[in-house]
Amino acid sequence: MKVLNGSELAGYIKERQAKSVRSLRQAHNINPKLVIIRTNPDPVVDSYMRLKTSYGADIGIGVDVLTIDQDQVLKEITKLNSDEKIHGIIIQIPLPRPAQTTEILNAVSPNKDVDGLSAQPNFDAATPMAISWLLAGYNIDLAGKKLVIVGNGRLVGKPLAKLWQASGLEVTVADKRTKDLDQLTKQADVLVCATGVPGLITADNVKPEAIIVDAGVATDKNGLVGDVDPSVRELPHITITPEKGGVGPLTVCALFENVIRSAQRRAEAKK
């Protein structure tokens, strides 16, 4: 088994990002800042907030977390959109009232939508960026390979398919309506799983030498788990992300990469 270790790559990216932030401060007097709006207190979300706040501090980017009622979110977004000192805005989802999700995400200025989740974002979504970085970091060429994404969600599957298709790659996307899912996944040279269904992908469902990126996140009796069953990791010739330290660390890197790019665009506009 070969492991796609995102944590190792994240270390190199973090160093580069810290230099970029120092340059923005010294050359342009710009202090990059990210605001995260959350509406639904949750222990799992708390851990994500701490992780992002800590990462921002390490590379010199300020991170403010606003916990407000969903009824206040649109007004707050309008205020942040017009604040030149804010370079990125994230809406923590799911929302308590999910029917308003699209409206709220689309209210974020495309120039500040560093999550890349609005209708017309100026940035790629963070997790798809992270997956592409991870594969490129291990010199995995996607051209000519059978690419299958299981899960067509807002955060991973849908934007990843869009990103790869824009690069000229052919991608097959499966969701809960897909028939004979196991037959499809068995054909995949590169398989990305992002459903949040624990153990969905087993050793019987994959090519013996497949490249697998497990981007699913769910909770069971063992805590946070992915979509891939432990049996897959016993296959001798498989290439796969680790249970921890795969896509996650690079997703945080990708998010802050977008914040830095937003600040750099502001610097260019000021010239």
C-alpha positions in Angstrom: 0.0 0.0 0.0 1.2 3.5 -0.9 0.0 6.4 1.2 -0.9 9.9 -0.1 0.2 11.9 2.9 -1.3 15.4 2.8 0.3 16.5 6.0 3.8 16.3 4.5 2.8 18.5 1.5 0.9 20.9 3.8 4.2 21.7 5.7 5.9 23.0 2.5 2.8 25.0 1.5 2.5 26.6 4.9 6.1 27.9 4.7 5.5 29.4 1.3 2.2 31.0 2.5 3.9 32.6 5.5 6.4 34.3 3.2 3.6 35.5 0.9 1.8 37.1 3.9 5.0 38.8 5.1 5.5 40.2 1.6 1.9 41.6 1.6 2.5 43.3 4.9 6.0 44.7 4.0 5.4 45.7 0.4 1.8 46.7 0.4 0.8 47.3 4.1 -2.0 44.7 3.7 -2.8 42.4 6.6 -4.9 39.5 5.2 -8.0 38.7 7.2 -10.6 36.0 7.1 -14.1 36.0 8.8 -16.0 32.8 9.5 -19.7 33.1 10.1 -21.3 30.3 12.1 -24.9 29.9 13.1 -25.0 26.5 14.7 -22.7 25.8 17.7 -21.4 22.2 17.5 -18.4 20.5 19.1 -17.2 19.2 15.7 -17.4 22.6 14.2 -15.6 24.0 17.2 -12.6 21.8 16.4 -12.6 23.1 12.8 -12.7 26.7 14.0 -9.7 26.1 16.3 -7.8 24.5 13.5 -8.4 27.4 11.0 -7.7 30.0 13.7 -4.5 28.3 14.6 -3.3 27.9 11.0 -4.1 31.5 10.3 -2.1 32.6 13.3 0.9 30.5 12.2 1.1 32.2 8.8 0.1 35.7 9.9 -3.5 35.8 8.8 -6.1 37.1 11.2 -9.2 34.9 11.6 -12.4 36.2 13.3 -15.2 33.8 14.1 -18.7 35.3 14.3 -21.4 33.2 15.9 -24.8 34.8 15.1 -28.4 33.9 14.4 -29.2 32.9 10.9 -31.6 35.9 10.6 -28.6 38.2 11.0 -26.4 36.6 8.4 -27.4 38.4 5.2 -27.0 41.8 6.9 -23.6 40.8 8.3 -22.4 39.6 4.9 -23.4 42.9 3.3 -21.3 44.7 5.9 -18.3 42.4 5.4 -18.5 42.6 1.6 -17.9 46.4 1.8 -15.1 46.2 4.4 -11.8 46.6 2.5 -9.9 45.1 5.5 -11.7 41.7 5.0 -10.2 39.5 2.3 -12.2 36.3 2.8 -15.7 35.3 4.1 -16.8 31.7 5.0 -20.3 30.6 5.9 -20.1 27.5 8.0 -22.6 25.0 6.8 -25.0 23.2 7.3 -27.2 26.0 8.5 -30.0 25.4 11.0 -32.5 26.2 8.2 -30.9 24.7 5.1 -33.5 26.1 2.7 -31.7 29.4 2.8 -28.2 28.0 2.1 -28.0 28.9 -1.6 -29.2 32.5 -0.9 -26.7 33.0 1.9 -23.7 31.6 0.0 -24.6 33.6 -3.1 -24.7 36.8 -1.0 -20.9 36.6 -0.4 -19.0 38.7 -2.8 -17.2 36.5 -5.4 -14.0 38.4 -4.6 -14.3 37.2 -1.0 -15.9 33.8 -1.4 -12.7 31.9 -0.5 -14.7 28.7 0.0 -15.7 28.9 -3.7 -19.3 27.9 -2.9 -21.3 30.7 -4.4 -22.9 30.6 -7.9 -20.0 32.5 -9.6 -17.0 32.3 -7.4 -13.6 33.8 -8.3 -11.8 31.0 -6.4 -11.8 27.2 -6.7 -13.5 25.4 -3.8 -11.0 24.4 -1.1 -11.4 20.6 -0.9 -11.2 20.1 -4.7 -8.1 22.2 -4.8 -6.6 20.1 -2.0 -7.4 16.9 -3.8 -5.8 18.2 -7.0 -2.7 19.4 -5.0 -2.4 16.0 -3.3 -2.4 14.0 -6.5 -0.1 16.4 -8.3 2.3 16.3 -5.3 2.7 12.6 -5.8 3.1 13.0 -9.5 -0.2 11.3 -10.4 -1.1 12.3 -13.9 -4.9 12.1 -14.4 -4.9 12.4 -18.2 -6.2 9.2 -19.8 -7.3 7.6 -16.5 -10.8 6.5 -15.6 -11.8 9.1 -13.0 -14.8 8.4 -10.7 -16.2 10.7 -8.0 -18.7 9.1 -5.6 -20.8 11.8 -4.1 -22.2 14.9 -5.8 -22.3 17.3 -2.9 -21.8 21.1 -2.7 -18.5 20.9 -0.9 -16.5 18.2 -2.8 -18.1 16.2 -5.5 -19.8 18.8 -7.6 -17.0 21.4 -7.5 -14.3 18.8 -8.0 -16.0 17.4 -11.2 -16.4 21.0 -12.5 -12.7 21.7 -11.8 -11.4 18.6 -13.5 -13.8 18.9 -16.4 -12.6 22.5 -16.9 -9.1 21.0 -17.2 -10.2 18.8 -20.1 -10.6 15.6 -18.0 -13.4 13.1 -18.4 -15.1 12.5 -15.1 -17.9 10.1 -14.0 -19.9 11.3 -11.0 -22.0 8.9 -9.0 -24.6 9.7 -6.3 -27.3 7.8 -4.3 -29.4 7.3 -7.5 -26.5 5.6 -9.4 -27.3 1.9 -10.1 -24.6 -0.8 -9.9 -22.2 1.6 -8.0 -19.8 -1.3 -7.2 -19.4 -2.0 -10.9 -18.6 1.6 -11.6 -16.1 1.9 -8.8 -14.3 -1.3 -9.9 -13.5 0.4 -13.2 -11.9 3.5 -11.6 -8.2 4.2 -11.9 -8.7 7.2 -9.6 -11.6 7.0 -7.2 -12.6 10.0 -5.0 -15.1 9.2 -2.2 -17.1 12.1 -0.7 -20.5 10.8 0.6 -20.1 10.7 4.4 -21.3 7.1 4.4 -18.9 5.0 6.6 -17.5 1.9 5.0 -19.3 2.5 1.7 -16.3 1.5 -0.4 -15.0 -2.0 0.4 -12.1 -4.1 -1.0 -14.5 -5.8 -3.4 -15.5 -2.5 -4.9 -12.2 -1.3 -6.2 -9.4 -2.1 -8.7 -6.5 -3.8 -6.9 -4.2 -1.0 -8.0 -6.6 1.9 -7.8 -5.7 5.4 -6.5 -8.2 6.3 -3.8 -8.9 9.7 -2.2 -11.2 9.4 0.8 -12.7 12.8 1.3 -15.8 11.6 3.1 -16.4 12.6 6.7 -18.8 10.9 9.1 -19.1 9.9 12.7 -19.5 6.4 14.2 -18.5 4.7 17.4 -14.9 5.2 16.5 -15.2 8.9 16.1 -14.6 10.6 12.7 -14.3 8.2 9.8 -14.3 8.2 6.0 -16.1 6.4 3.2 -13.5 3.7 2.8 -13.8 0.5 4.7 -10.6 -0.7 6.5 -10.5 -3.8 4.2 -9.4 -1.5 1.3 -6.2 -0.6 3.2 -5.2 -4.2 3.3 -4.9 -4.4 -0.5 -1.1 -4.6 -1.2 -1.0 -2.5 -4.4 -3.5 0.2 -3.5 -2.6 3.9 -3.3 -4.7 5.7 -0.8 -5.0 8.7 1.6 -4.4 7.9 5.3 -7.2 7.7 7.8 -6.0 11.0 9.2 -3.7 13.6 7.5 -4.9 13.0 3.9 -7.1 15.7 2.3 -7.9 17.6 5.5 -4.6 19.4 6.1 -4.4 20.5 2.4 -8.0 21.7 2.5 -7.0 24.2 5.2 -4.0 25.2 3.1 -6.2 25.7 0.1 -8.6 27.9 2.0 -5.9 30.2 3.1 -4.3 30.1 -0.3 -7.5 31.8 -1.5 -7.4 34.3 1.3 -3.8 35.2 0.2 -4.8 35.5 -3.4 -7.7 37.8 -2.5 -5.3 40.0 -0.6 -2.8 40.0 -3.5 -5.6 41.0 -5.9 -6.4 43.9 -3.5 -2.7 44.9 -3.6 -2.7 44.9 -7.4 -5.9 47.0 -7.5 -4.3 49.6 -5.2 -1.3 50.2 -7.6 
